[in-house]
Amino acid sequence: MFFAMNRFQVRLGHEEEFEEVWKSRDSRLKDVPGFVEFNLLRGPSNDTYTLFASHTLWASRADFEAWTKSQAFRDAHRSAGEHRHMYLDGPHFEGFDSVHHIK
Amino acid sequence: MFFAMNRFQVRLGHEEEFEEVWKSRDSRLKDVPGFVEFNLLRGPSNDTYTLFASHTLWASRADFEAWTKSQAFRDAHRSAGEHRHMYLDGPHFEGFDSVHHIK
């Protein structure tokens, strides 16, 4: 399993707007080979921002990388530039391999 | 759903030792009310460390908080101090609520 995360520092007061962008996006992830699950995660706030993380689980790193080169990826990110005013910092991408699993 | 993450900067060369600590720990998480799933995640390396994240999914934040006050939690973390030489920095805890889910 491969975990693809992006961390965003969202300006205070823009949290609901940020969430709405993700909820209204037609990502078509469900149709992408190797896609397992997606969560938009809202984390702690401090004096200047609220931490968010997008969190996507893939069957393999290769599946994730194939998606980043696809038309579906380009379509899903086409309007990303319109949302920059909401971020203080990010997105910062981090990819992780699961090395131990309990379920 | 509540995601509890801890991020660790593990010194280069200590990655396998760090993974072994987690694999050999008898966490008894499976028996804890509200526990859903655990993954130890190995992320990118730079010149000084490899990023790891422990990643536990709970039915609710209240379930997670109840676990942190339990004997099972104290038992699972009893020997944490023995492993400090492996870390450059961390653990840094971050708790997240899922605000959007695709599966």
N, CA and C atoms of all chains as a GROMACS GRO file, in nm:
protein
  618
    1MET      N    1   0.084  -0.120   0.000
    1MET     CA    2   0.000   0.000   0.000
    1MET      C    3   0.088   0.125   0.000
    2PHE      N    4   0.045   0.226  -0.074
    2PHE     CA    5   0.118   0.353  -0.084
    2PHE      C    6   0.025   0.466  -0.042
    3PHE      N    7   0.075   0.553   0.049
    3PHE     CA    8  -0.002   0.665   0.100
    3PHE      C    9   0.053   0.794   0.041
    4ALA      N   10  -0.028   0.867  -0.032
    4ALA     CA   11   0.012   0.996  -0.089
    4ALA      C   12  -0.056   1.106  -0.008
    5MET      N   13   0.026   1.193   0.053
    5MET     CA   14  -0.030   1.300   0.136
    5MET      C   15   0.018   1.435   0.084
    6ASN      N   16  -0.071   1.532   0.092
    6ASN     CA   17  -0.034   1.672   0.070
    6ASN      C   18  -0.079   1.751   0.190
    7ARG      N   19   0.012   1.831   0.244
    7ARG     CA   20  -0.018   1.912   0.362
    7ARG      C   21  -0.037   2.058   0.319
    8PHE      N   22  -0.141   2.120   0.374
    8PHE     CA   23  -0.176   2.259   0.341
    8PHE      C   24  -0.190   2.339   0.469
    9GLN      N   25  -0.132   2.457   0.472
    9GLN     CA   26  -0.159   2.553   0.579
    9GLN      C   27  -0.263   2.650   0.526
   10VAL      N   28  -0.386   2.634   0.575
   10VAL     CA   29  -0.499   2.714   0.525
   10VAL      C   30  -0.522   2.833   0.618
   11ARG      N   31  -0.529   2.951   0.559
   11ARG     CA   32  -0.548   3.074   0.638
   11ARG      C   33  -0.674   3.064   0.723
   12LEU      N   34  -0.664   3.116   0.844
   12LEU     CA   35  -0.780   3.116   0.934
   12LEU      C   36  -0.898   3.186   0.866
   13GLY      N   37  -1.015   3.128   0.877
   13GLY     CA   38  -1.134   3.185   0.815
   13GLY      C   39  -1.164   3.130   0.677
   14HIS      N   40  -1.067   3.058   0.617
   14HIS     CA   41  -1.087   3.001   0.483
   14HIS      C   42  -1.112   2.850   0.487
   15GLU      N   43  -1.131   2.795   0.606
   15GLU     CA   44  -1.140   2.649   0.617
   15GLU      C   45  -1.261   2.593   0.541
   16GLU      N   46  -1.377   2.657   0.558
   16GLU     CA   47  -1.498   2.602   0.494
   16GLU      C   48  -1.487   2.614   0.342
   17GLU      N   49  -1.431   2.726   0.296
   17GLU     CA   50  -1.411   2.747   0.152
   17GLU      C   51  -1.318   2.639   0.096
   18PHE      N   52  -1.212   2.610   0.170
   18PHE     CA   53  -1.115   2.508   0.129
   18PHE      C   54  -1.183   2.371   0.121
   19GLU      N   55  -1.260   2.339   0.222
   19GLU     CA   56  -1.329   2.209   0.223
   19GLU      C   57  -1.426   2.198   0.105
   20GLU      N   58  -1.492   2.310   0.075
   20GLU     CA   59  -1.592   2.309  -0.031
   20GLU      C   60  -1.528   2.280  -0.167
   21VAL      N   61  -1.406   2.333  -0.188
   21VAL     CA   62  -1.335   2.306  -0.314
   21VAL      C   63  -1.319   2.156  -0.333
   22TRP      N   64  -1.280   2.089  -0.227
   22TRP     CA   65  -1.256   1.944  -0.236
   22TRP      C   66  -1.386   1.867  -0.251
   23LYS      N   67  -1.489   1.910  -0.180
   23LYS     CA   68  -1.616   1.837  -0.186
   23LYS      C   69  -1.684   1.851  -0.322
   24SER      N   70  -1.661   1.965  -0.388
   24SER     CA   71  -1.730   1.991  -0.514
   24SER      C   72  -1.648   1.947  -0.635
   25ARG      N   73  -1.525   1.905  -0.614
   25ARG     CA   74  -1.440   1.866  -0.726
   25ARG      C   75  -1.483   1.730  -0.780
   26ASP      N   76  -1.491   1.719  -0.911
   26ASP     CA   77  -1.521   1.590  -0.973
   26ASP      C   78  -1.389   1.521  -1.003
   27SER      N   79  -1.338   1.448  -0.904
   27SER     CA   80  -1.201   1.395  -0.917
   27SER      C   81  -1.197   1.268  -1.001
   28ARG      N   82  -1.307   1.199  -1.014
   28ARG     CA   83  -1.312   1.071  -1.085
   28ARG      C   84  -1.211   0.970  -1.033
   29LEU      N   85  -1.170   0.987  -0.907
   29LEU     CA   86  -1.071   0.895  -0.851
   29LEU      C   87  -1.120   0.750  -0.850
   30LYS      N   88  -1.248   0.734  -0.829
   30LYS     CA   89  -1.301   0.598  -0.819
   30LYS      C   90  -1.276   0.514  -0.943
   31ASP      N   91  -1.258   0.583  -1.056
   31ASP     CA   92  -1.237   0.511  -1.182
   31ASP      C   93  -1.089   0.483  -1.210
   32VAL      N   94  -1.001   0.534  -1.125
   32VAL     CA   95  -0.857   0.526  -1.154
   32VAL      C   96  -0.802   0.392  -1.105
   33PRO      N   97  -0.728   0.318  -1.191
   33PRO     CA   98  -0.673   0.189  -1.148
   33PRO      C   99  -0.583   0.204  -1.025
   34GLY      N  100  -0.604   0.120  -0.926
   34GLY     CA  101  -0.519   0.121  -0.806
   34GLY      C  102  -0.567   0.213  -0.696
   35PHE      N  103  -0.665   0.300  -0.726
   35PHE     CA  104  -0.717   0.388  -0.620
   35PHE      C  105  -0.790   0.305  -0.515
   36VAL      N  106  -0.763   0.334  -0.387
   36VAL     CA  107  -0.828   0.260  -0.279
   36VAL      C  108  -0.922   0.351  -0.199
   37GLU      N  109  -0.871   0.466  -0.154
   37GLU     CA  110  -0.951   0.548  -0.063
   37GLU      C  111  -0.890   0.687  -0.054
   38PHE      N  112  -0.978   0.786  -0.036
   38PHE     CA  113  -0.933   0.925  -0.019
   38PHE      C  114  -1.000   0.984   0.104
   39ASN      N  115  -0.923   1.063   0.182
   39ASN     CA  116  -0.980   1.144   0.289
   39ASN      C  117  -0.918   1.284   0.285
   40LEU      N  118  -1.002   1.382   0.299
   40LEU     CA  119  -0.951   1.517   0.330
   40LEU      C  120  -0.955   1.531   0.482
   41LEU      N  121  -0.839   1.562   0.538
   41LEU     CA  122  -0.824   1.562   0.684
   41LEU      C  123  -0.802   1.703   0.735
   42ARG      N  124  -0.882   1.738   0.836
   42ARG     CA  125  -0.868   1.869   0.900
   42ARG      C  126  -0.796   1.850   1.032
   43GLY      N  127  -0.684   1.917   1.047
   43GLY     CA  128  -0.601   1.901   1.166
   43GLY      C  129  -0.610   2.021   1.258
   44PRO      N  130  -0.508   2.037   1.342
   44PRO     CA  131  -0.511   2.144   1.442
   44PRO      C  132  -0.492   2.282   1.382
   45SER      N  133  -0.540   2.383   1.456
   45SER     CA  134  -0.522   2.524   1.420
   45SER      C  135  -0.424   2.589   1.518
   46ASN      N  136  -0.352   2.689   1.469
   46ASN     CA  137  -0.274   2.775   1.559
   46ASN      C  138  -0.317   2.920   1.535
   47ASP      N  139  -0.232   3.015   1.568
   47ASP     CA  140  -0.271   3.156   1.556
   47ASP      C  141  -0.285   3.203   1.412
   48THR      N  142  -0.226   3.130   1.317
   48THR     CA  143  -0.223   3.181   1.180
   48THR      C  144  -0.287   3.088   1.076
   49TYR      N  145  -0.294   2.961   1.104
   49TYR     CA  146  -0.349   2.870   1.002
   49TYR      C  147  -0.411   2.745   1.065
   50THR      N  148  -0.486   2.675   0.981
   50THR     CA  149  -0.536   2.541   1.014
   50THR      C  150  -0.468   2.442   0.922
   51LEU      N  151  -0.413   2.339   0.979
   51LEU     CA  152  -0.346   2.235   0.900
   51LEU      C  153  -0.450   2.142   0.839
   52PHE      N  154  -0.440   2.122   0.708
   52PHE     CA  155  -0.517   2.019   0.639
   52PHE      C  156  -0.422   1.923   0.572
   53ALA      N  157  -0.468   1.801   0.551
   53ALA     CA  158  -0.390   1.705   0.472
   53ALA      C  159  -0.486   1.630   0.381
   54SER      N  160  -0.449   1.620   0.255
   54SER     CA  161  -0.520   1.529   0.166
   54SER      C  162  -0.444   1.397   0.171
   55HIS      N  163  -0.518   1.292   0.173
   55HIS     CA  164  -0.464   1.163   0.211
   55HIS      C  165  -0.524   1.058   0.118
   56THR      N  166  -0.443   1.007   0.027
   56THR     CA  167  -0.495   0.911  -0.070
   56THR      C  168  -0.418   0.781  -0.060
   57LEU      N  169  -0.495   0.674  -0.053
   57LEU     CA  170  -0.437   0.541  -0.041
   57LEU      C  171  -0.445   0.473  -0.178
   58TRP      N  172  -0.329   0.418  -0.219
   58TRP     CA  173  -0.317   0.350  -0.348
   58TRP      C  174  -0.268   0.207  -0.327
   59ALA      N  175  -0.304   0.120  -0.421
   59ALA     CA  176  -0.256  -0.018  -0.413
   59ALA      C  177  -0.104  -0.023  -0.423
   60SER      N  178  -0.043   0.069  -0.501
   60SER     CA  179   0.103   0.071  -0.516
   60SER      C  180   0.148   0.211  -0.556
   61ARG      N  181   0.277   0.237  -0.535
   61ARG     CA  182   0.336   0.365  -0.576
   61ARG      C  183   0.324   0.382  -0.728
   62ALA      N  184   0.337   0.272  -0.800
   62ALA     CA  185   0.328   0.278  -0.947
   62ALA      C  186   0.189   0.325  -0.991
   63ASP      N  187   0.085   0.280  -0.920
   63ASP     CA  188  -0.051   0.325  -0.954
   63ASP      C  189  -0.065   0.476  -0.933
   64PHE      N  190  -0.010   0.524  -0.822
   64PHE     CA  191  -0.014   0.668  -0.796
   64PHE      C  192   0.060   0.745  -0.906
   65GLU      N  193   0.179   0.698  -0.940
   65GLU     CA  194   0.259   0.772  -1.039
   65GLU      C  195   0.192   0.771  -1.176
   66ALA      N  196   0.128   0.660  -1.210
   66ALA     CA  197   0.056   0.654  -1.338
   66ALA      C  198  -0.058   0.757  -1.338
   67TRP      N  199  -0.125   0.771  -1.225
   67TRP     CA  200  -0.235   0.868  -1.217
   67TRP      C  201  -0.184   1.011  -1.235
   68THR      N  202  -0.066   1.043  -1.176
   68THR     CA  203  -0.015   1.181  -1.186
   68THR      C  204   0.019   1.218  -1.331
   69LYS      N  205   0.032   1.118  -1.417
   69LYS     CA  206   0.064   1.144  -1.558
   69LYS      C  207  -0.060   1.136  -1.647
   70SER      N  208  -0.177   1.119  -1.586
   70SER     CA  209  -0.299   1.095  -1.664
   70SER      C  210  -0.375   1.224  -1.693
   71GLN      N  211  -0.466   1.213  -1.789
   71GLN     CA  212  -0.555   1.325  -1.820
   71GLN      C  213  -0.648   1.353  -1.701
   72ALA      N  214  -0.690   1.248  -1.630
   72ALA     CA  215  -0.779   1.266  -1.514
   72ALA      C  216  -0.712   1.355  -1.409
   73PHE      N  217  -0.582   1.336  -1.389
   73PHE     CA  218  -0.507   1.418  -1.293
   73PHE      C  219  -0.503   1.563  -1.338
   74ARG      N  220  -0.472   1.585  -1.465
   74ARG     CA  221  -0.465   1.723  -1.516
   74ARG      C  222  -0.601   1.791  -1.503
   75ASP      N  223  -0.707   1.718  -1.534
   75ASP     CA  224  -0.841   1.775  -1.523
   75ASP      C  225  -0.873   1.812  -1.378
   76ALA      N  226  -0.835   1.723  -1.284
   76ALA     CA  227  -0.871   1.746  -1.144
   76ALA      C  228  -0.796   1.864  -1.086
   77HIS      N  229  -0.679   1.897  -1.143
   77HIS     CA  230  -0.596   2.004  -1.089
   77HIS      C  231  -0.599   2.131  -1.174
   78ARG      N  232  -0.686   2.133  -1.272
   78ARG     CA  233  -0.686   2.244  -1.367
   78ARG      C  234  -0.704   2.379  -1.299
   79SER      N  235  -0.792   2.383  -1.199
   79SER     CA  236  -0.824   2.513  -1.138
   79SER      C  237  -0.752   2.534  -1.005
   80ALA      N  238  -0.646   2.457  -0.981
   80ALA     CA  239  -0.575   2.467  -0.852
   80ALA      C  240  -0.524   2.609  -0.827
   81GLY      N  241  -0.480   2.677  -0.933
   81GLY     CA  242  -0.424   2.811  -0.917
   81GLY      C  243  -0.524   2.912  -0.863
   82GLU      N  244  -0.654   2.886  -0.883
   82GLU     CA  245  -0.757   2.980  -0.836
   82GLU      C  246  -0.770   2.982  -0.685
   83HIS      N  247  -0.711   2.883  -0.619
   83HIS     CA  248  -0.735   2.866  -0.476
   83HIS      C  249  -0.617   2.908  -0.388
   84ARG      N  250  -0.516   2.963  -0.451
   84ARG     CA  251  -0.392   2.996  -0.378
   84ARG      C  252  -0.414   3.094  -0.263
   85HIS      N  253  -0.511   3.183  -0.277
   85HIS     CA  254  -0.532   3.283  -0.172
   85HIS      C  255  -0.572   3.219  -0.038
   86MET      N  256  -0.615   3.095  -0.042
   86MET     CA  257  -0.658   3.028   0.081
   86MET      C  258  -0.540   2.972   0.161
   87TYR      N  259  -0.425   2.953   0.094
   87TYR     CA  260  -0.313   2.886   0.158
   87TYR      C  261  -0.211   2.985   0.210
   88LEU      N  262  -0.159   2.958   0.328
   88LEU     CA  263  -0.040   3.027   0.375
   88LEU      C  264   0.083   2.956   0.320
   89ASP      N  265   0.074   2.824   0.314
   89ASP     CA  266   0.187   2.744   0.267
   89ASP      C  267   0.133   2.609   0.219
   90GLY      N  268   0.204   2.553   0.124
   90GLY     CA  269   0.167   2.422   0.073
   90GLY      C  270   0.113   2.434  -0.068
   91PRO      N  271   0.073   2.326  -0.128
   91PRO     CA  272   0.082   2.192  -0.071
   91PRO      C  273   0.224   2.136  -0.070
   92HIS      N  274   0.252   2.059   0.036
   92HIS     CA  275   0.378   1.985   0.045
   92HIS      C  276   0.346   1.837   0.030
   93PHE      N  277   0.401   1.778  -0.075
   93PHE     CA  278   0.374   1.636  -0.100
   93PHE      C  279   0.470   1.547  -0.022
   94GLU      N  280   0.415   1.438   0.034
   94GLU     CA  281   0.496   1.332   0.096
   94GLU      C  282   0.434   1.198   0.057
   95GLY      N  283   0.517   1.107   0.009
   95GLY     CA  284   0.470   0.972  -0.023
   95GLY      C  285   0.526   0.872   0.076
   96PHE      N  286   0.441   0.779   0.120
   96PHE     CA  287   0.480   0.683   0.224
   96PHE      C  288   0.444   0.541   0.181
   97ASP      N  289   0.532   0.447   0.214
   97ASP     CA  290   0.501   0.305   0.199
   97ASP      C  291   0.465   0.248   0.335
   98SER      N  292   0.360   0.168   0.339
   98SER     CA  293   0.325   0.101   0.465
   98SER      C  294   0.424  -0.012   0.488
   99VAL      N  295   0.488  -0.011   0.607
   99VAL     CA  296   0.585  -0.116   0.640
   99VAL      C  297   0.535  -0.205   0.753
  100HIS      N  298   0.423  -0.170   0.814
  100HIS     CA  299   0.365  -0.252   0.920
  100HIS      C  300   0.218  -0.215   0.931
  101HIS      N  301   0.134  -0.316   0.940
  101HIS     CA  302  -0.010  -0.294   0.931
  101HIS      C  303  -0.082  -0.377   1.037
  102ILE      N  304  -0.175  -0.316   1.110
  102ILE     CA  305  -0.259  -0.388   1.207
  102ILE      C  306  -0.404  -0.352   1.174
  103LYS      N  307  -0.485  -0.454   1.162
  103LYS     CA  308  -0.627  -0.427   1.135
  103LYS      C  309  -0.712  -0.534   1.200
  104MET      N  310  -1.467   0.968   1.151
  104MET     CA  311  -1.336   0.902   1.160
  104MET      C  312  -1.230   1.002   1.208
  105PHE      N  313  -1.140   0.954   1.294
  105PHE     CA  314  -1.033   1.037   1.349
  105PHE      C  315  -0.899   0.971   1.317
  106PHE      N  316  -0.806   1.051   1.263
  106PHE     CA  317  -0.674   1.002   1.226
  106PHE      C  318  -0.572   1.058   1.324
  107ALA      N  319  -0.503   0.970   1.394
  107ALA     CA  320  -0.397   1.010   1.487
  107ALA      C  321  -0.263   0.978   1.423
  108MET      N  322  -0.181   1.081   1.402
  108MET     CA  323  -0.051   1.061   1.339
  108MET      C  324   0.060   1.111   1.430
  109ASN      N  325   0.171   1.038   1.427
  109ASN     CA  326   0.294   1.085   1.488
  109ASN      C  327   0.402   1.080   1.384
  110ARG      N  328   0.476   1.190   1.371
  110ARG     CA  329   0.583   1.199   1.272
  110ARG      C  330   0.718   1.188   1.344
  111PHE      N  331   0.807   1.109   1.285
  111PHE     CA  332   0.940   1.084   1.343
  111PHE      C  333   1.047   1.110   1.237
  112GLN      N  334   1.150   1.180   1.276
  112GLN     CA  335   1.269   1.193   1.191
  112GLN      C  336   1.369   1.090   1.242
  113VAL      N  337   1.385   0.982   1.167
  113VAL     CA  338   1.471   0.871   1.211
  113VAL      C  339   1.609   0.886   1.146
  114ARG      N  340   1.712   0.878   1.229
  114ARG     CA  341   1.849   0.894   1.180
  114ARG      C  342   1.880   0.792   1.071
  115LEU      N  343   1.952   0.836   0.969
  115LEU     CA  344   1.990   0.746   0.861
  115LEU      C  345   2.064   0.626   0.919
  116GLY      N  346   2.031   0.509   0.871
  116GLY     CA  347   2.094   0.386   0.919
  116GLY      C  348   2.017   0.318   1.031
  117HIS      N  349   1.919   0.388   1.088
  117HIS     CA  350   1.840   0.330   1.197
  117HIS      C  351   1.699   0.288   1.152
  118GLU      N  352   1.674   0.293   1.023
  118GLU     CA  353   1.538   0.268   0.975
  118GLU      C  354   1.489   0.127   1.008
  119GLU      N  355   1.573   0.027   0.983
  119GLU     CA  356   1.528  -0.110   1.006
  119GLU      C  357   1.506  -0.136   1.155
  120GLU      N  358   1.596  -0.080   1.238
  120GLU     CA  359   1.583  -0.093   1.384
  120GLU      C  360   1.451  -0.030   1.430
  121PHE      N  361   1.421   0.086   1.374
  121PHE     CA  362   1.297   0.156   1.410
  121PHE      C  363   1.175   0.074   1.369
  122GLU      N  364   1.177   0.021   1.249
  122GLU     CA  365   1.064  -0.061   1.205
  122GLU      C  366   1.047  -0.183   1.294
  123GLU      N  367   1.160  -0.241   1.335
  123GLU     CA  368   1.154  -0.364   1.416
  123GLU      C  369   1.088  -0.338   1.551
  124VAL      N  370   1.112  -0.220   1.610
  124VAL     CA  371   1.048  -0.185   1.736
  124VAL      C  372   0.896  -0.191   1.722
  125TRP      N  373   0.847  -0.137   1.612
  125TRP     CA  374   0.702  -0.133   1.592
  125TRP      C  375   0.646  -0.272   1.562
  126LYS      N  376   0.721  -0.348   1.482
  126LYS     CA  377   0.671  -0.481   1.445
  126LYS      C  378   0.668  -0.575   1.563
  127SER      N  379   0.760  -0.558   1.657
  127SER     CA  380   0.771  -0.651   1.768
  127SER      C  381   0.689  -0.607   1.890
  128ARG      N  382   0.634  -0.487   1.885
  128ARG     CA  383   0.557  -0.436   2.000
  128ARG      C  384   0.421  -0.507   2.010
  129ASP      N  385   0.387  -0.547   2.128
  129ASP     CA  386   0.254  -0.606   2.150
  129ASP      C  387   0.158  -0.495   2.188
  130SER      N  388   0.100  -0.430   2.090
  130SER     CA  389   0.023  -0.309   2.117
  130SER      C  390  -0.118  -0.340   2.167
  131ARG      N  391  -0.167  -0.457   2.142
  131ARG     CA  392  -0.305  -0.495   2.178
  131ARG      C  393  -0.409  -0.396   2.123
  132LEU      N  394  -0.373  -0.324   2.018
  132LEU     CA  395  -0.467  -0.227   1.962
  132LEU      C  396  -0.598  -0.291   1.918
  133LYS      N  397  -0.587  -0.412   1.866
  133LYS     CA  398  -0.707  -0.478   1.812
  133LYS      C  399  -0.818  -0.491   1.916
  134ASP      N  400  -0.778  -0.493   2.044
  134ASP     CA  401  -0.878  -0.511   2.150
  134ASP      C  402  -0.934  -0.379   2.201
  135VAL      N  403  -0.884  -0.267   2.150
  135VAL     CA  404  -0.922  -0.137   2.205
  135VAL      C  405  -1.050  -0.088   2.137
  136PRO      N  406  -1.150  -0.046   2.216
  136PRO     CA  407  -1.277   0.002   2.156
  136PRO      C  408  -1.252   0.121   2.062
  137GLY      N  409  -1.309   0.113   1.943
  137GLY     CA  410  -1.297   0.223   1.849
  137GLY      C  411  -1.177   0.215   1.757
  138PHE      N  412  -1.084   0.123   1.785
  138PHE     CA  413  -0.968   0.109   1.695
  138PHE      C  414  -1.014   0.054   1.561
  139VAL      N  415  -0.964   0.114   1.452
  139VAL     CA  416  -1.002   0.069   1.318
  139VAL      C  417  -0.882   0.009   1.245
  140GLU      N  418  -0.772   0.083   1.240
  140GLU     CA  419  -0.660   0.037   1.156
  140GLU      C  420  -0.534   0.113   1.193
  141PHE      N  421  -0.421   0.045   1.182
  141PHE     CA  422  -0.290   0.108   1.208
  141PHE      C  423  -0.197   0.080   1.091
  142ASN      N  424  -0.118   0.183   1.054
  142ASN     CA  425  -0.009   0.164   0.959
  142ASN      C  426   0.114   0.240   1.008
  143LEU      N  427   0.229   0.173   1.003
  143LEU     CA  428   0.356   0.246   1.016
  143LEU      C  429   0.401   0.280   0.875
  144LEU      N  430   0.422   0.409   0.851
  144LEU     CA  431   0.450   0.458   0.716
  144LEU      C  432   0.592   0.508   0.705
  145ARG      N  433   0.661   0.458   0.603
  145ARG     CA  434   0.797   0.503   0.576
  145ARG      C  435   0.794   0.602   0.461
  146GLY      N  436   0.842   0.724   0.487
  146GLY     CA  437   0.838   0.830   0.388
  146GLY      C  438   0.973   0.857   0.326
  147PRO      N  439   0.990   0.977   0.272
  147PRO     CA  440   1.113   1.011   0.201
  147PRO      C  441   1.232   1.031   0.296
  148SER      N  442   1.352   1.016   0.242
  148SER     CA  443   1.477   1.042   0.313
  148SER      C  444   1.542   1.167   0.256
  149ASN      N  445   1.616   1.237   0.341
  149ASN     CA  446   1.704   1.343   0.292
  149ASN      C  447   1.847   1.314   0.340
  150ASP      N  448   1.931   1.415   0.351
  150ASP     CA  449   2.071   1.391   0.386
  150ASP      C  450   2.090   1.348   0.530
  151THR      N  451   1.990   1.374   0.616
  151THR     CA  452   2.010   1.349   0.759
  151THR      C  453   1.909   1.252   0.822
  152TYR      N  454   1.793   1.237   0.762
  152TYR     CA  455   1.695   1.149   0.826
  152TYR      C  456   1.597   1.089   0.724
  153THR      N  457   1.526   0.989   0.772
  153THR     CA  458   1.413   0.932   0.698
  153THR      C  459   1.286   0.965   0.777
  154LEU      N  460   1.189   1.018   0.708
  154LEU     CA  461   1.061   1.052   0.771
  154LEU      C  462   0.976   0.926   0.786
  155PHE      N  463   0.929   0.902   0.907
  155PHE     CA  464   0.829   0.797   0.931
  155PHE      C  465   0.705   0.863   0.991
  156ALA      N  466   0.592   0.798   0.974
  156ALA     CA  467   0.470   0.843   1.041
  156ALA      C  468   0.395   0.719   1.090
  157SER      N  469   0.354   0.724   1.216
  157SER     CA  470   0.259   0.622   1.263
  157SER      C  471   0.120   0.681   1.242
  158HIS      N  472   0.032   0.597   1.202
  158HIS     CA  473  -0.094   0.644   1.145
  158HIS      C  474  -0.204   0.551   1.194
  159THR      N  475  -0.285   0.601   1.287
  159THR     CA  476  -0.389   0.516   1.345
  159THR      C  477  -0.525   0.577   1.320
  160LEU      N  478  -0.613   0.494   1.270
  160LEU     CA  479  -0.749   0.535   1.238
  160LEU      C  480  -0.842   0.487   1.350
  161TRP      N  481  -0.923   0.584   1.401
  161TRP     CA  482  -1.016   0.554   1.510
  161TRP      C  483  -1.158   0.590   1.466
  162ALA      N  484  -1.255   0.523   1.526
  162ALA     CA  485  -1.395   0.554   1.496
  162ALA      C  486  -1.428   0.698   1.536
  163SER      N  487  -1.366   0.748   1.642
  163SER     CA  488  -1.392   0.885   1.687
  163SER      C  489  -1.273   0.936   1.767
  164ARG      N  490  -1.266   1.068   1.782
  164ARG     CA  491  -1.162   1.130   1.863
  164ARG      C  492  -1.175   1.085   2.010
  165ALA      N  493  -1.299   1.067   2.054
  165ALA     CA  494  -1.322   1.024   2.192
  165ALA      C  495  -1.262   0.885   2.217
  166ASP      N  496  -1.272   0.796   2.118
  166ASP     CA  497  -1.212   0.663   2.133
  166ASP      C  498  -1.061   0.673   2.147
  167PHE      N  499  -1.001   0.758   2.064
  167PHE     CA  500  -0.855   0.778   2.072
  167PHE      C  501  -0.817   0.831   2.210
  168GLU      N  502  -0.889   0.933   2.257
  168GLU     CA  503  -0.853   0.995   2.385
  168GLU      C  504  -0.872   0.898   2.501
  169ALA      N  505  -0.973   0.814   2.494
  169ALA     CA  506  -0.993   0.713   2.599
  169ALA      C  507  -0.874   0.617   2.601
  170TRP      N  508  -0.826   0.581   2.482
  170TRP     CA  509  -0.710   0.488   2.475
  170TRP      C  510  -0.586   0.551   2.537
  171THR      N  511  -0.563   0.680   2.513
  171THR     CA  512  -0.441   0.743   2.567
  171THR      C  513  -0.443   0.747   2.720
  172LYS      N  514  -0.558   0.727   2.780
  172LYS     CA  515  -0.567   0.727   2.926
  172LYS      C  516  -0.573   0.586   2.984
  173SER      N  517  -0.556   0.485   2.898
  173SER     CA  518  -0.575   0.347   2.941
  173SER      C  519  -0.444   0.282   2.984
  174GLN      N  520  -0.457   0.169   3.054
  174GLN     CA  521  -0.340   0.090   3.090
  174GLN      C  522  -0.273   0.032   2.966
  175ALA      N  523  -0.352  -0.004   2.867
  175ALA     CA  524  -0.297  -0.059   2.743
  175ALA      C  525  -0.202   0.041   2.677
  176PHE      N  526  -0.237   0.169   2.681
  176PHE     CA  527  -0.151   0.273   2.625
  176PHE      C  528  -0.021   0.283   2.704
  177ARG      N  529  -0.032   0.286   2.836
  177ARG     CA  530   0.090   0.297   2.918
  177ARG      C  531   0.182   0.178   2.893
  178ASP      N  532   0.123   0.059   2.883
  178ASP     CA  533   0.203  -0.061   2.859
  178ASP      C  534   0.274  -0.053   2.724
  179ALA      N  535   0.201  -0.005   2.622
  179ALA     CA  536   0.257  -0.002   2.487
  179ALA      C  537   0.371   0.098   2.475
  180HIS      N  538   0.371   0.201   2.562
  180HIS     CA  539   0.471   0.308   2.551
  180HIS      C  540   0.576   0.301   2.662
  181ARG      N  541   0.573   0.195   2.738
  181ARG     CA  542   0.660   0.184   2.856
  181ARG      C  543   0.807   0.199   2.819
  182SER      N  544   0.849   0.138   2.706
  182SER     CA  545   0.991   0.136   2.672
  182SER      C  546   1.026   0.240   2.566
  183ALA      N  547   0.939   0.340   2.547
  183ALA     CA  548   0.963   0.439   2.442
  183ALA      C  549   1.096   0.512   2.462
  184GLY      N  550   1.132   0.539   2.587
  184GLY     CA  551   1.255   0.610   2.616
  184GLY      C  552   1.381   0.539   2.568
  185GLU      N  553   1.374   0.407   2.554
  185GLU     CA  554   1.492   0.330   2.511
  185GLU      C  555   1.526   0.354   2.365
  186HIS      N  556   1.435   0.415   2.291
  186HIS     CA  557   1.453   0.423   2.146
  186HIS      C  558   1.490   0.562   2.097
  187ARG      N  559   1.514   0.653   2.192
  187ARG     CA  560   1.539   0.793   2.155
  187ARG      C  561   1.661   0.811   2.066
  188HIS      N  562   1.760   0.723   2.080
  188HIS     CA  563   1.882   0.740   1.999
  188HIS      C  564   1.854   0.726   1.850
  189MET      N  565   1.741   0.669   1.816
  189MET     CA  566   1.709   0.650   1.673
  189MET      C  567   1.651   0.776   1.609
  190TYR      N  568   1.600   0.868   1.692
  190TYR     CA  569   1.528   0.983   1.637
  190TYR      C  570   1.617   1.106   1.633
  191LEU      N  571   1.606   1.181   1.527
  191LEU     CA  572   1.663   1.314   1.522
  191LEU      C  573   1.562   1.411   1.582
  192ASP      N  574   1.436   1.386   1.554
  192ASP     CA  575   1.330   1.473   1.603
  192ASP      C  576   1.199   1.395   1.605
  193GLY      N  577   1.114   1.433   1.698
  193GLY     CA  578   0.983   1.369   1.706
  193GLY      C  579   0.977   1.285   1.831
  194PRO      N  580   0.865   1.219   1.855
  194PRO     CA  581   0.746   1.224   1.771
  194PRO      C  582   0.668   1.355   1.786
  195HIS      N  583   0.611   1.398   1.674
  195HIS     CA  584   0.520   1.512   1.673
  195HIS      C  585   0.380   1.460   1.645
  196PHE      N  586   0.292   1.480   1.742
  196PHE     CA  587   0.155   1.432   1.725
  196PHE      C  588   0.069   1.533   1.648
  197GLU      N  589  -0.014   1.480   1.560
  197GLU     CA  590  -0.117   1.560   1.493
  197GLU      C  591  -0.245   1.477   1.483
  198GLY      N  592  -0.357   1.532   1.525
  198GLY     CA  593  -0.485   1.465   1.514
  198GLY      C  594  -0.570   1.530   1.406
  199PHE      N  595  -0.636   1.448   1.325
  199PHE     CA  596  -0.714   1.498   1.211
  199PHE      C  597  -0.854   1.437   1.211
  200ASP      N  598  -0.951   1.519   1.175
  200ASP     CA  599  -1.086   1.468   1.149
  200ASP      C  600  -1.108   1.459   0.998
  201SER      N  601  -1.166   1.350   0.955
  201SER     CA  602  -1.199   1.339   0.812
  201SER      C  603  -1.320   1.425   0.782
  202VAL      N  604  -1.305   1.516   0.684
  202VAL     CA  605  -1.416   1.604   0.648
  202VAL      C  606  -1.471   1.573   0.508
  203HIS      N  607  -1.404   1.483   0.436
  203HIS     CA  608  -1.453   1.443   0.304
  203HIS      C  609  -1.390   1.308   0.272
  204HIS      N  610  -1.470   1.217   0.222
  204HIS     CA  611  -1.426   1.080   0.204
  204HIS      C  612  -1.473   1.026   0.070
  205ILE      N  613  -1.382   0.962  -0.002
  205ILE     CA  614  -1.417   0.894  -0.129
  205ILE      C  615  -1.365   0.751  -0.120
  206LYS      N  616  -1.453   0.658  -0.150
  206LYS     CA  617  -1.409   0.518  -0.147
  206LYS      C  618  -1.484   0.438  -0.253
   0.00000   0.00000   0.00000
